[in-house]
Amino acid sequence: MDLVERYGSAGRVLKHIRSGRVEVPERARLAGEISASERRSELRAMGVSTVFREDLPHHLADLPDAPDVLFVRGEIPIDGCVAVVGSRRATAYGLSLARRYGIALADAGWPVVSGLARGIDIAAHEGVVDAGGRGVAVLGSGPDVWYPREHRRVGMALVESGGAVVTEYPPGTPPNGWRFPPRNRIISGLARVVVVVEAAPKGGALITARKALVQGRDVFAVPGDVDRTTSEGCNRLIRDGALPVFDPSDLVEAVSVLLGPPAVRDGGDDPRGLELFGKSIEELALDRPVAEVLAEVARLEAQGLIRREGDRIVPGR
């Protein structure tokens, strides 16, 4: 950025590098000799596209520190995602809950974003894959450098199911530790809600949560034992104003309040099979929570599948 500010544009910097007027490491000089068309061909061969800031979803592009370009496998969801993040050193309980969250959010039709890291991240991604939902993995390395390597299968499964794997780092960039904190702003930037499942007092999950608050996102956290290290970060977030969430149904209900009722996924059950017709809200709420009934009715009304006639539900026109 200092060079761009000094010379006015990235193109002028590249010109000065090629002429030798700007000294850079040999690797950078050699990279600068490759044309843009050659680079694009290399990326296409990898299955990677470039998405520039102006074409990113607005909730990410409008942030002051939004990336100028993302290298993308697959397709970034236009709608805001729900981020599920947490400790790499998660407990068995945390891993199980993160996977169940991934499944529940995918079943509800919301795309899930996380970091493909060990622990909570990969558990949430696996839940999304298991449910056949959409998800986004944000890497702290180049698009051709899978870290951890064993998570490549899950990353590619996300792409194949309509999601994406994204990074701001160019091909060949190694997963140096210092690259991961900056990538967390992209995770929260792609999200409209951030859920922290387990977090130590310090770590990437809390960085993501802090970024989310600065970006104006809502933050949820799972409460835990007060003497458990992996719960300390979440408990502190709740103390400082994050909303506590519990089982997957509670999370879906909480997210519905913020983002609206879940959408019917392609290939999902026909909502007409829910036997709503001819009944009132009061009758439907006899064996289901009234909030769940109201959310279901509002969703189906918005889709034109049902309407209310008096106090009864009838087929939509």
C-alpha positions in Angstrom: 0.0 0.0 0.0 2.9 2.4 0.7 4.1 1.9 -2.9 0.7 2.5 -4.4 0.3 5.7 -2.4 3.7 6.8 -3.5 3.3 6.1 -7.2 -0.5 6.5 -7.6 -1.6 3.1 -8.8 -0.8 -0.6 -8.7 0.0 -0.4 -12.5 2.6 2.3 -12.0 4.2 0.3 -9.2 4.4 -2.8 -11.5 6.0 -0.6 -14.2 8.7 0.7 -11.8 9.4 -2.9 -10.6 9.9 -4.1 -14.1 12.2 -1.2 -14.9 14.2 -1.8 -11.8 13.5 1.6 -10.3 11.8 -0.1 -7.4 13.7 -2.8 -5.6 11.7 -5.9 -4.4 12.5 -9.5 -3.5 13.5 -11.6 -6.5 10.3 -13.7 -6.2 8.1 -10.5 -6.4 10.1 -9.2 -9.4 9.6 -12.5 -11.3 5.9 -12.5 -10.5 5.6 -9.0 -11.9 6.9 -10.1 -15.3 3.9 -12.4 -15.8 1.1 -10.8 -17.7 -2.4 -10.5 -16.3 -3.8 -12.7 -19.1 -1.3 -15.4 -18.2 -2.3 -15.1 -14.5 -6.0 -15.4 -15.4 -5.3 -18.6 -17.4 -3.4 -20.1 -14.5 -6.3 -19.3 -12.2 -8.8 -20.8 -14.5 -6.8 -24.0 -14.7 -7.0 -24.2 -10.9 -10.7 -23.6 -10.9 -10.3 -20.2 -9.3 -11.8 -16.9 -10.3 -11.1 -13.3 -9.1 -13.9 -11.2 -7.6 -13.0 -7.5 -7.2 -14.4 -5.4 -4.4 -17.1 -3.8 -6.5 -18.5 -7.2 -7.3 -18.4 -8.6 -3.7 -21.7 -8.8 -1.7 -22.4 -5.3 -0.4 -22.3 -6.3 3.3 -18.6 -7.1 2.7 -17.7 -4.6 0.0 -19.0 -1.7 2.0 -16.7 -2.2 4.9 -13.7 0.2 5.2 -11.2 -2.7 5.3 -12.9 -4.9 2.7 -10.4 -6.8 0.5 -9.7 -5.3 -2.9 -10.0 -8.8 -4.5 -10.9 -12.3 -3.4 -9.7 -15.5 -5.1 -12.8 -17.7 -5.3 -13.6 -21.3 -5.9 -17.3 -21.7 -6.4 -19.8 -18.9 -5.8 -20.2 -16.6 -2.9 -23.8 -16.4 -1.6 -25.3 -13.0 -2.2 -27.3 -13.1 1.0 -25.6 -12.7 4.3 -24.3 -15.9 6.0 -24.3 -17.1 9.5 -20.8 -17.5 10.8 -20.0 -20.4 13.2 -16.6 -20.1 14.8 -14.7 -21.3 17.8 -11.6 -22.8 19.3 -9.3 -25.1 17.4 -8.9 -27.0 20.7 -12.6 -27.7 21.1 -14.1 -30.2 23.4 -16.2 -33.2 22.2 -19.3 -31.3 23.3 -18.3 -28.2 21.3 -17.5 -30.2 18.2 -20.9 -32.0 18.4 -22.8 -28.8 18.9 -21.0 -27.0 16.0 -21.8 -29.9 13.7 -25.5 -29.8 14.8 -25.5 -26.0 14.3 -24.2 -26.5 10.8 -26.9 -29.0 10.0 -29.7 -26.9 11.5 -28.6 -23.7 9.7 -28.2 -25.6 6.4 -31.7 -27.2 6.8 -33.1 -23.7 7.4 -31.6 -22.5 4.2 -29.0 -20.1 5.6 -25.5 -20.3 4.2 -22.8 -20.9 6.8 -19.3 -19.3 6.8 -16.3 -20.3 8.8 -12.5 -20.7 8.5 -11.9 -24.4 7.6 -9.6 -24.6 10.6 -9.4 -27.5 13.0 -11.9 -27.7 15.8 -15.2 -25.8 15.7 -14.8 -24.5 12.2 -14.4 -27.8 10.4 -17.2 -29.4 12.6 -19.6 -26.7 11.4 -18.5 -27.1 7.8 -19.0 -30.9 8.1 -22.5 -30.3 9.4 -23.3 -28.1 6.4 -21.9 -30.8 4.0 -23.9 -33.5 5.8 -27.1 -31.6 5.3 -26.4 -30.7 1.7 -26.4 -27.0 2.5 -24.4 -24.0 1.2 -21.3 -22.9 3.0 -18.2 -20.6 2.6 -14.7 -21.4 3.9 -12.3 -18.5 4.2 -8.7 -19.5 4.0 -5.6 -17.9 5.5 -3.5 -19.1 2.6 -3.5 -19.1 -1.2 -6.5 -20.7 -3.0 -4.2 -23.6 -4.0 -2.8 -24.2 -0.5 -5.2 -26.2 1.6 -4.5 -25.9 5.4 -4.9 -28.2 7.0 -4.4 -30.5 4.0 -6.9 -33.0 5.3 -9.7 -30.4 5.1 -9.5 -30.2 1.3 -12.3 -32.8 0.9 -14.7 -30.7 3.0 -13.7 -27.5 1.2 -14.3 -29.0 -2.2 -17.6 -30.5 -1.0 -18.8 -26.9 -0.1 -17.9 -25.8 -3.6 -19.7 -28.7 -5.2 -22.9 -28.0 -3.2 -23.1 -24.4 -4.3 -20.9 -22.6 -1.8 -17.4 -21.3 -2.0 -13.8 -21.3 -0.8 -12.3 -17.8 -0.7 -9.1 -16.0 0.2 -7.6 -12.6 -0.3 -4.1 -14.2 -0.7 -2.8 -15.1 -4.2 -1.8 -18.6 -5.3 1.2 -20.0 -3.6 0.8 -18.0 -0.4 1.7 -20.2 2.6 -0.5 -20.4 5.8 1.7 -18.2 8.0 0.2 -17.6 11.4 0.0 -13.8 11.0 -2.3 -14.2 8.0 -5.2 -15.7 10.0 -6.3 -12.7 12.1 -6.8 -10.5 9.1 -8.9 -13.2 7.3 -11.3 -13.2 10.3 -12.7 -9.8 9.2 -13.8 -11.5 5.9 -15.6 -14.3 7.9 -17.5 -11.7 9.9 -17.9 -9.4 6.9 -19.7 -12.2 4.9 -21.9 -12.8 7.9 -25.0 -11.1 9.2 -24.8 -13.1 12.5 -21.8 -14.5 14.2 -22.1 -17.6 16.5 -19.2 -18.4 18.8 -19.4 -22.0 20.1 -16.3 -22.3 22.2 -13.5 -19.9 22.7 -10.5 -19.4 25.0 -9.8 -16.0 26.5 -7.6 -15.2 23.6 -7.7 -16.5 20.0 -9.2 -16.2 16.6 -12.8 -16.7 17.5 -12.7 -13.7 19.8 -11.0 -11.6 17.1 -13.8 -12.6 14.7 -16.4 -11.6 17.4 -14.7 -8.2 18.0 -14.6 -7.6 14.3 -18.3 -8.5 14.0 -19.2 -6.0 16.7 -17.3 -3.2 14.9 -19.0 -4.2 11.7 -22.4 -4.0 13.3 -23.2 -7.7 13.3 -25.1 -9.5 16.0 -23.0 -11.9 18.1 -24.3 -15.0 19.7 -22.3 -17.2 22.1 -22.8 -20.6 23.8 -22.5 -20.4 27.6 -20.3 -23.0 29.3 -18.8 -24.1 32.6 -17.1 -21.1 34.3 -14.0 -23.1 35.1 -13.5 -24.5 31.5 -10.9 -22.6 29.4 -12.8 -23.2 26.1 -15.9 -21.6 27.6 -14.2 -18.6 29.2 -14.2 -16.5 26.0 -17.9 -17.2 25.3 -18.9 -16.4 28.9 -17.1 -13.1 28.7 -18.8 -12.3 25.4 -22.2 -12.9 27.1 -21.2 -10.8 30.1 -20.3 -8.0 27.7 -23.6 -8.2 25.7 -23.5 -11.1 23.3 -26.8 -13.1 23.2 -26.7 -16.6 24.6 -27.9 -19.5 22.5 -28.4 -23.1 23.4 -29.5 -26.0 21.2 -29.8 -25.9 17.4 -33.6 -25.1 17.5 -32.9 -22.2 19.8 -30.3 -20.9 17.4 -32.6 -21.2 14.4 -35.3 -19.3 16.3 -32.9 -16.6 17.4 -31.5 -16.2 13.9 -35.1 -16.1 12.5 -35.8 -13.0 14.6 -32.9 -11.2 13.0 -32.9 -12.5 9.4 -36.6 -13.5 9.0 -38.0 -16.9 8.9 -36.1 -19.7 7.2 -36.6 -20.3 3.5 -37.8 -23.5 2.0 -34.7 -25.2 0.4 -34.8 -26.5 -3.1 -35.8 -30.1 -3.0 -37.2 -29.7 0.5 -40.5 -31.1 1.7 -43.7 -29.6 0.2 -45.0 -27.1 2.8 -48.5 -28.1 1.9 -47.9 -31.4 3.7 -47.7 -29.6 7.0 -51.5 -29.9 7.4 -52.0 -26.2 8.1 -55.1 -25.7 6.1 -58.4 -25.1 7.9 -56.7 -24.5 11.3 -56.1 -21.4 13.4 -52.9 -20.2 14.9 -54.2 -21.3 18.4 -54.9 -24.8 17.2 -51.5 -25.2 15.6 -49.8 -23.9 18.8 -51.3 -26.7 20.9 -48.4 -29.0 20.2 -45.8 -26.5 18.9 -44.2 -23.3 20.3 -46.3 -20.3 19.2 -43.1 -18.5 18.0 -42.3 -21.4 15.7 -45.9 -21.5 14.4 -45.9 -17.7 13.7 -42.5 -18.0 11.9 -43.7 -20.9 9.8 -46.9 -19.1 8.8 -45.1 -15.9 8.0 -42.6 -17.7 5.8 -45.3 -19.6 3.8 -47.4 -16.4 3.5 -44.5 -14.5 2.0 -44.1 -17.3 -0.6 -47.7 -17.1 -1.5 -48.3 -20.7 -0.5 -50.9 -19.9 2.2 -53.1 -17.0 3.3 -55.3 -16.3 6.3 -59.0 -16.1 5.9 -60.5 -14.9 9.1 -58.8 -16.9 11.8 -58.2 -19.9 9.5 -55.3 -20.8 7.2 -56.2 -21.6 3.6 -54.3 -22.3 0.4 -52.6 -19.3 -1.2 -54.1 -17.9 -4.4 
